[in-house]
């Protein structure tokens, strides 16, 4: 007996919970590095930036495992938009998915703050300089185009590689390995394109927690005060994701489709991943 197709509400709950898990690990590992120095000022603490990149990658992997079977585990409005443009994902679901993802990120940020509240009170009692635990900021505030380009490239790589990994015409892994590989993609992006703007590569991952910092009273949050850079991690990932997806489809996928159609007796192969089915 086949399981019924998940309802939209079930998909939104899955996106909410998958994104919540992602941000719990991601913001949690940043809190560990920022709030708990291990001794001497300025030394690498708790693995430093390496731990941050690994924590975010593992967070993505675990979030996909949570939501993959129900919603496809987009966990990112840039992924949802690209799938709507290039993979026939229903447009009517794009906004609800994005809202569910942002809500999951918001709640996760609140949980991380609640958990680490004594540490915040010790390290930054006025909440003046720790909003970066939850959201991202440019390395060069006077050059917003630098952070924009960084996010354009980073999210372009993310979608290009997601499309490559989940392409049924290419060499897709087993569905159970897809979350691991996508998590490793996020680790690689963080290690290679992480310093210019904190590599959010995900509008929900940045905006949901940034909105929480405003409500929680963080200063220099980038939305209501400070550099007001909130729009860069929204616009650049959405645009970069479309560019990366287009590069893959027009640069690789169209040739794979032709080769499949040219093979005698070959039909459209079975789709093997949750993201691919969208």
VEXDO-146167 format. One line per 10 residues: their letters; for each residue y negated, z, x negated of N, C-alpha, C. Coordinates in steps of 0.1 Angstrom, whole numbers, m for minus. Example, Ala and Ser with C-alpha at 12.3 -4.5 7.8 and 13.67 -1.06 7.14 Angstrom:
AS = 57 78 m132 45 78 m123 33 78 m132 ~ 22 71 m128 11 71 m137 0 79 m129
//
This chain:
XXXXXXXXXX = 12 0 m9 0 0 0 m12 0 m9 ~ m21 m10 m7 m33 m11 m15 m44 m1 m11 ~ m51 4 m21 m62 13 m18 m73 5 m12 ~ m80 11 m2 m91 4 4 m103 3 m6 ~ m111 m7 m4 m122 m9 m13 m132 2 m12 ~ m137 8 m24 m146 19 m23 m159 16 m15 ~ m164 25 m7 m176 24 0 m188 24 m10 ~ m199 20 m5 m211 20 m13 m214 35 m17 ~ m212 44 m8 m215 58 m11 m206 63 m22 ~ m193 59 m21 m184 63 m32 m188 57 m45
XXXXXXXXXX = m193 45 m45 m198 39 m58 m210 46 m63 ~ m219 50 m54 m231 57 m59 m228 71 m64 ~ m219 78 m58 m214 91 m63 m208 89 m77 ~ m200 78 m79 m194 76 m92 m205 73 m102 ~ m215 65 m99 m225 62 m108 m233 74 m112 ~ m236 83 m101 m243 95 m104 m235 104 m113 ~ m222 106 m111 m214 115 m119 m212 109 m133 ~ m209 96 m134 m207 90 m147 m220 91 m156 ~ m231 89 m150 m244 90 m157 m247 105 m161 ~ m243 114 m152 m245 128 m154 m237 132 m167
XXXXXXXXXX = m224 128 m167 m216 131 m179 m222 125 m192 ~ m226 113 m191 m232 106 m202 m244 114 m208 ~ m253 118 m199 m265 125 m204 m262 140 m208 ~ m252 146 m201 m249 160 m206 m244 160 m220 ~ m236 150 m224 m232 149 m238 m244 145 m247 ~ m251 135 m243 m262 129 m251 m274 139 m253 ~ m279 144 m242 m290 154 m244 m285 167 m250 ~ m272 170 m247 m267 182 m253 m266 182 m268 ~ m262 171 m273 m261 170 m288 m274 170 m294 ~ m284 164 m288 m298 164 m293 m303 179 m293
XXXXXXXXXX = m300 186 m282 m304 200 m282 m298 208 m293 ~ m285 205 m296 m278 212 m307 m285 210 m320 ~ m289 198 m323 m295 194 m336 m310 200 m337 ~ m317 199 m326 m331 203 m326 m333 218 m325 ~ m325 224 m317 m328 238 m314 m321 248 m322 ~ m311 244 m330 m303 253 m338 m303 249 m353 ~ m314 251 m360 m314 248 m375 m305 258 m381 ~ m298 253 m392 m287 262 m397 m292 270 m409 ~ m305 269 m413 m309 277 m424 m323 273 m429 ~ m323 265 m439 m335 261 m445 m343 250 m437
XXXXXXXXXX = m355 252 m436 m364 243 m428 m363 229 m434 ~ m360 219 m426 m360 205 m430 m347 200 m435 ~ m337 209 m436 m323 204 m440 m316 197 m428 ~ m306 189 m431 m298 183 m421 m291 194 m413 ~ m292 194 m400 m286 205 m393 m275 200 m383 ~ m264 206 m383 m253 203 m374 m250 188 m373 ~ m250 182 m385 m247 168 m386 m259 159 m384 ~ m270 164 m380 m282 156 m379 m281 144 m370 ~ m287 133 m375 m287 121 m367 m274 115 m365 ~ m265 117 m375 m251 112 m373 m244 118 m361
XXXXXXXXXX = m246 131 m359 m240 137 m347 m247 132 m335 ~ m259 129 m335 m266 124 m323 m260 110 m319 ~ m258 101 m329 m253 88 m325 m239 89 m320 ~ m231 98 m326 m217 100 m322 m216 106 m308 ~ m225 116 m306 m225 123 m293 m229 113 m281 ~ m239 105 m284 m243 95 m273 m232 85 m271 ~ m225 81 m281 m214 71 m280 m203 77 m272 ~ m199 89 m275 m188 96 m268 m192 99 m254 ~ m205 102 m251 m210 104 m238 m208 91 m229 ~ m212 80 m235 m210 67 m228 m195 65 m225
XXXXXXXXXX = m186 67 m235 m172 65 m232 m167 74 m221 ~ m170 87 m221 m166 96 m211 m171 93 m197 ~ m184 89 m197 m190 85 m184 m183 73 m178 ~ m179 63 m186 m172 51 m181 m158 55 m176 ~ m152 64 m183 m139 69 m178 m140 76 m165 ~ m151 83 m162 m153 90 m150 m155 80 m138 ~ m163 70 m140 m168 61 m129 m161 48 m129 ~ m154 44 m139 m150 30 m140 m142 24 m129 ~ m133 32 m124 m124 26 m113 m131 25 m100 ~ m141 33 m97 m148 33 m84 m159 23 m84
XXXXXXXXXX = m168 24 m94 m181 16 m94 m182 5 m105 ~ m173 5 m114 m174 m3 m126 m181 3 m137 ~ m187 15 m135 m193 23 m145 m204 16 m152 ~ m214 12 m144 m226 5 m151 m234 16 m159 ~ m237 27 m152 m244 38 m158 m258 35 m164 ~ m263 23 m160 m275 18 m167 m281 7 m159 ~ m293 8 m154 m299 m3 m146 m300 m16 m153 ~ m300 m16 m167 m300 m29 m174 m287 m36 m172 ~ m276 m28 m172 m263 m34 m170 m262 m39 m155 ~ m266 m31 m146 m266 m35 m132 m273 m48 m129
XXXXXXXXXX = m285 m49 m135 m294 m61 m133 m287 m73 m139 ~ m282 m72 m151 m275 m83 m158 m263 m88 m150 ~ m255 m78 m145 m243 m82 m137 m247 m89 m124 ~ m259 m85 m118 m264 m92 m106 m268 m106 m109 ~ m274 m108 m121 m279 m121 m124 m268 m131 m129 ~ m258 m125 m137 m248 m134 m143 m234 m132 m138 ~ m231 m122 m130 m217 m119 m126 m216 m117 m111 ~ m226 m121 m103 m225 m121 m89 m224 m107 m83 ~ m228 m97 m90 m229 m83 m85 m239 m83 m73 ~ m236 m77 m62 m245 m78 m50 m259 m73 m53
XXXXXXXXXX = m269 m81 m50 m282 m77 m52 m286 m65 m44 ~ m280 m63 m32 m283 m52 m23 m280 m39 m29 ~ m271 m39 m40 m266 m26 m46 m275 m23 m59 ~ m283 m32 m63 m290 m30 m76 m299 m18 m75 ~ m307 m17 m65 m316 m5 m64 m309 8 m62 ~ m300 8 m52 m292 21 m50 m285 25 m63 ~ m278 16 m70 m272 20 m82 m282 26 m92 ~ m293 19 m94 m303 24 m103 m308 38 m100 ~ m310 40 m87 m315 53 m82 m304 64 m85 ~ m292 61 m82 m281 70 m84 m280 73 m99
XXXXXXXXXX = m281 63 m108 m280 65 m122 m292 74 m127 ~ m304 72 m122 m315 80 m126 m314 94 m121 ~ m309 96 m109 m307 109 m104 m296 117 m112 ~ m286 110 m116 m276 117 m124 m281 121 m138 ~ m290 113 m143 m296 116 m156 m306 128 m154 ~ m313 128 m143 m323 139 m140 m315 152 m140 ~ m305 153 m132 m297 165 m130 m291 169 m143 ~ m286 160 m151 m280 164 m164 m290 170 m173 ~ m302 164 m173 m313 170 m181 m316 184 m177 ~ m316 187 m164 m319 200 m159 m308 210 m163
XXXXXXXXXX = m295 205 m163 m284 214 m167 m285 217 m181 ~ m288 207 m190 m289 210 m204 m301 220 m207 ~ m312 218 m200 m323 227 m202 m319 241 m197 ~ m313 243 m186 m308 256 m181 m299 262 m191 ~ m290 255 m197 m280 260 m206 m287 265 m219 ~ m297 257 m224 m303 260 m236 m316 267 m235 ~ m319 273 m223 m332 279 m221 m336 290 m231 ~ m327 299 m234 m331 309 m245 m335 302 m258 ~ m328 292 m262 m332 285 m274 m345 278 m273 ~ m348 272 m261 m361 266 m259 m372 277 m260
XXXXXXXXXX = m370 288 m254 m380 299 m255 m382 304 m269 ~ m372 304 m277 m373 308 m291 m380 298 m299 ~ m376 285 m298 m381 274 m307 m394 269 m302 ~ m396 267 m289 m408 261 m284 m412 267 m270 ~ m417 280 m271 m420 287 m258 m430 280 m249 ~ m439 273 m255 m449 266 m247 m445 252 m243 ~ m433 248 m247 m427 234 m244 m437 223 m248 ~ m442 225 m260 m452 215 m265 m446 203 m273 ~ m435 206 m279 m430 195 m288 m415 193 m288 ~ m408 196 m277 m394 194 m276 m390 185 m264
XXXXXXXXXX = m399 178 m258 m395 169 m248 m386 158 m253 ~ m386 156 m266 m377 146 m272 m363 149 m272 ~ m359 162 m268 m345 165 m266 m340 157 m254 ~ m348 154 m245 m344 147 m232 m348 132 m232 ~ m359 128 m238 m364 115 m236 m368 109 m249 ~ m373 97 m250 m376 90 m262 m391 88 m265 ~ m394 86 m277 m408 84 m281 m409 74 m293 ~ m420 67 m295 m421 58 m305 m423 64 m319 ~ m418 58 m329 m420 63 m343 m435 59 m347 ~ m440 49 m341 m454 44 m344 m461 43 m331
XXXXXXXXXX = m467 54 m326 m474 54 m313 m485 44 m312 ~ m491 40 m324 m502 31 m323 m497 16 m323 ~ m484 14 m324 m478 1 m323 m468 0 m312 ~ m472 0 m300 m462 0 m289 m453 m12 m289 ~ m458 m23 m295 m450 m35 m296 m438 m33 m305 ~ m439 m24 m314 m427 m22 m323 m416 m15 m316 ~ m419 m5 m308 m408 1 m300 m403 m8 m289 ~ m412 m17 m284 m407 m26 m274 m397 m36 m280 ~ m400 m41 m291 m391 m51 m298 m378 m44 m301 ~ m379 m31 m306 m366 m24 m309 m357 m23 m297
XXXXXXXXXX = m363 m19 m285 m355 m18 m273 m350 m31 m268 ~ m358 m42 m270 m354 m55 m266 m342 m59 m274 ~ m342 m57 m287 m330 m61 m295 m318 m52 m292 ~ m321 m39 m292 m310 m29 m290 m302 m32 m277 ~ m310 m34 m266 m303 m36 m253 m298 m50 m252 ~ m304 m59 m259 m298 m73 m260 m284 m72 m266 ~ m283 m65 m277 m270 m63 m283 m260 m56 m274 ~ m265 m46 m267 m256 m39 m258 m250 m48 m248 ~ m258 m56 m241 m253 m64 m230 m245 m76 m236 ~ m249 m81 m247 m241 m92 m253 m227 m87 m256
XXXXXXXXXX = m226 m75 m261 m213 m70 m265 m205 m65 m253 ~ m212 m59 m243 m204 m56 m231 m198 m68 m224 ~ m206 m79 m224 m201 m91 m218 m190 m97 m226 ~ m191 m96 m239 m180 m101 m248 m167 m92 m246 ~ m168 m79 m246 m157 m70 m245 m150 m72 m231 ~ m158 m74 m221 m152 m74 m207 m149 m88 m202 ~ m151 m98 m211 m150 m112 m206 m135 m116 m205 ~ m130 m119 m193 m116 m123 m191 m112 m136 m197 ~ m122 m144 m201 m119 m157 m208 m118 m155 m223 ~ m123 m144 m228 m123 m141 m242 m111 m133 m246
XXXXXXXXXX = m112 m123 m255 m101 m115 m259 m103 m100 m254 ~ m103 m98 m241 m106 m85 m236 m95 m75 m240 ~ m99 m62 m243 m89 m52 m246 m83 m47 m233 ~ m73 m39 m234 m68 m33 m221 m79 m25 m215 ~ m78 m24 m202 m89 m17 m195 m91 m3 m199 ~ m80 3 m204 m82 17 m208 m89 19 m221 ~ m90 8 m229 m97 8 m242 m111 4 m241 ~ m115 m3 m230 m129 m8 m229 m139 3 m230 ~ m138 15 m224 m148 25 m226 m150 30 m240 ~ m139 30 m248 m140 34 m262 m148 24 m270
XXXXXXXXXX = m145 11 m267 m152 1 m275 m167 0 m271 ~ m170 2 m258 m184 2 m254 m191 14 m260 ~ m184 26 m261 m190 37 m267 m193 35 m282 ~ m184 28 m288 m186 25 m303 m198 15 m304 ~ m200 6 m295 m212 m3 m295 m225 6 m295 ~ m225 16 m286 m237 25 m285 m239 32 m298 ~ m228 37 m305 m229 43 m318 m235 34 m328 ~ m230 22 m328 m235 12 m338 m250 9 m336 ~ m254 7 m323 m268 4 m320 m277 16 m325 ~ m272 28 m322 m280 40 m326 m281 41 m341
XXXXXXXXXX = m271 37 m348 m272 38 m363 m280 27 m369 ~ m281 16 m362 m288 4 m367 m302 2 m361 ~ m304 6 m349 m317 4 m342 m321 16 m334 ~ m321 28 m341 m324 40 m334 m337 47 m337 ~ m343 43 m348 m355 51 m353 m368 47 m347 ~ m369 35 m343 m383 30 m338 m387 35 m325 ~ m377 38 m316 m380 43 m303 m369 52 m297 ~ m360 57 m305 m350 66 m300 m338 59 m293 ~ m337 46 m293 m327 38 m287 m322 43 m273 ~ m331 44 m263 m326 47 m250 m317 36 m244
XXXXXXXXXX = m321 23 m247 m313 11 m242 m308 13 m228 ~ m315 21 m220 m311 24 m206 m322 30 m199 ~ m328 23 m189 m340 29 m182 m337 42 m175 ~ m325 43 m169 m322 56 m162 m320 67 m172 ~ m314 65 m183 m312 75 m194 m325 81 m198 ~ m335 72 m198 m348 77 m203 m357 82 m192 ~ m358 75 m181 m367 79 m170 m363 92 m163 ~ m350 93 m159 m346 105 m152 m349 117 m160 ~ m344 119 m173 m348 131 m180 m363 132 m183 ~ m370 121 m184 m385 122 m186 m391 128 m174
XXXXXXXXXX = m387 124 m162 m392 129 m150 m389 144 m149 ~ m377 148 m154 m374 163 m154 m384 170 m163 ~ m387 164 m175 m396 171 m184 m410 174 m178 ~ m414 164 m170 m427 166 m162 m426 178 m153 ~ m415 178 m145 m414 189 m135 m412 203 m142 ~ m405 202 m153 m402 215 m160 m414 220 m168 ~ m424 212 m170 m437 216 m176 m438 213 m191 ~ m429 204 m196 m430 199 m210 m443 192 m212 ~ m450 195 m223 m462 188 m226 m459 176 m235 ~ m468 167 m236 m466 155 m244 m453 148 m240
XXXXXXXXXX = m451 146 m226 m439 141 m221 m439 126 m221 ~ m450 119 m223 m450 105 m223 m452 98 m210 ~ m452 107 m199 m454 101 m186 m467 105 m180 ~ m470 118 m180 m483 123 m174 m493 127 m185 ~ m488 128 m197 m497 131 m208 m491 126 m221 ~ m499 128 m232 m494 123 m245 m496 108 m246 ~ m487 101 m252 m488 87 m255 m486 78 m243 ~ m480 83 m232 m477 76 m220 m469 63 m223 ~ m458 65 m229 m450 53 m233 m438 52 m224 ~ m438 58 m213 m427 58 m204 m422 44 m200
XXXXXXXXXX = m431 34 m199 m428 21 m194 m420 13 m204 ~ m421 16 m217 m414 8 m227 m399 9 m226 ~ m393 21 m224 m378 22 m223 m373 18 m209 ~ m382 13 m200 m378 7 m188 m379 m8 m188 ~ m390 m13 m192 m392 m28 m192 m384 m35 m203 ~ m385 m29 m215 m378 m36 m226 m363 m37 m224 ~ m356 m26 m220 m342 m27 m218 m338 m37 m207 ~ m346 m37 m196 m343 m46 m185 m344 m61 m190 ~ m354 m64 m198 m356 m77 m203 m346 m80 m214 ~ m344 m71 m223 m335 m73 m234 m321 m75 m229
XXXXXXXXXX = m317 m67 m219 m303 m69 m213 m301 m83 m208 ~ m311 m88 m201 m310 m102 m195 m309 m112 m207 ~ m317 m110 m217 m316 m119 m228 m302 m119 m235 ~ m297 m107 m238 m284 m106 m244 m273 m112 m236 ~ m274 m109 m223 m263 m115 m214 m264 m130 m214 ~ m276 m135 m213 m278 m150 m213 m273 m156 m226 ~ m276 m150 m237 m271 m155 m250 m256 m156 m250 ~ m249 m145 m245 m235 m146 m245 m230 m157 m236 ~ m235 m157 m224 m230 m167 m214 m232 m181 m218 ~ m244 m184 m223 m247 m198 m227 m243 m201 m241
XXXXXXXXXX = m241 m191 m249 m237 m194 m263 m222 m193 m265 ~ m215 m185 m257 m200 m183 m259 m192 m186 m246 ~ m196 m179 m235 m187 m180 m224 m185 m194 m218 ~ m195 m202 m218 m194 m215 m213 m184 m224 m220 ~ m182 m221 m233 m172 m229 m241 m158 m223 m238 ~ m157 m210 m236 m144 m204 m233 m139 m209 m219 ~ m148 m210 m210 m145 m215 m196 m140 m230 m197 ~ m147 m238 m205 m143 m252 m207 m129 m253 m213 ~ m126 m244 m223 m113 m245 m230 m102 m241 m220 ~ m105 m231 m212 m95 m226 m202 m92 m237 m192
XXXXXXXXXX = m102 m244 m187 m100 m255 m177 m93 m267 m183 ~ m95 m269 m197 m89 m280 m203 m74 m279 m206 ~ m70 m266 m206 m55 m264 m209 m47 m268 m197 ~ m37 m276 m199 m28 m280 m187 m22 m268 m181 ~ m23 m268 m168 m16 m257 m160 m23 m244 m161 ~ m34 m243 m168 m41 m230 m169 m50 m228 m157 ~ m49 m216 m152 m58 m212 m142 m68 m201 m147 ~ m76 m197 m138 m85 m186 m141 m77 m173 m144 ~ m78 m168 m156 m70 m156 m160 m74 m144 m151 ~ m64 m135 m151 m67 m123 m143 m77 m114 m150
XXXXXXXX = m86 m108 m143 m96 m100 m148 m90 m86 m152 ~ m94 m81 m164 m86 m70 m169 m95 m57 m170 ~ m108 m58 m167 m116 m46 m168 m124 m44 m155 ~ m129 m32 m154 m137 m29 m142 m151 m36 m143 ~ m157 m36 m155 m170 m43 m155 m168 m57 m153 ~ m157 m63 m157 m155 m78 m156 m154 m82 m141 ~ m149 m73 m133 m147 m76 m119 m160 m78 m111 ~ m171 m73 m117 m184 m74 m111 m190 m87 m116
//
